Amino acid sequence: LASDVFSSNSNEKDVFTTAMLIVPTGKKATYLNTEGWKKFAKIVEVGEKGTVFIVNNISYKIGDNNSVSVVRGNTAYSGAVEIPSQVEYIGKTYSVTSIAQSAFDNSTGLTSITIPSSIKSIGLDALS
């Protein structure tokens, strides 16, 4: 990776501190130790626990046993939100099993939420 490939002017955020580099499973250590790539502050493997991703305007956080939680996104949810029982991300299918604490907090434009039977827990103030 060339040292100037992500060069930016002084008005932009540094991509190495703001971007998440998603790497193949089992390759994180290689990237952490390779010149150029090791500059990234956030390097995660595909499917790594704690990774947050967005599919169809819903934010999910990867948990244990190929499960995900619906979490609060960078923007408030609005309109009708239909939570699926499963979601696919980078070729892997996850079961949607929970709604995290405050997931829909401040989503004043939300008109309805459809919750599938796969949801086993709903966090405190998730729907407030």
Secondary structure, DSSP 4 states (H G I P E B T S, - for coil): --TTTT---TTSPPHHHHPEEEE-TT-HHHHHTSTTGGG-SEEEETT-TT-EEEETTEEEEE-STTEEEEE--SS--EEEEE--SEEEETTEEEEEEEE-TTTTTT-TEEEEEE--TT--EE-TTTT-
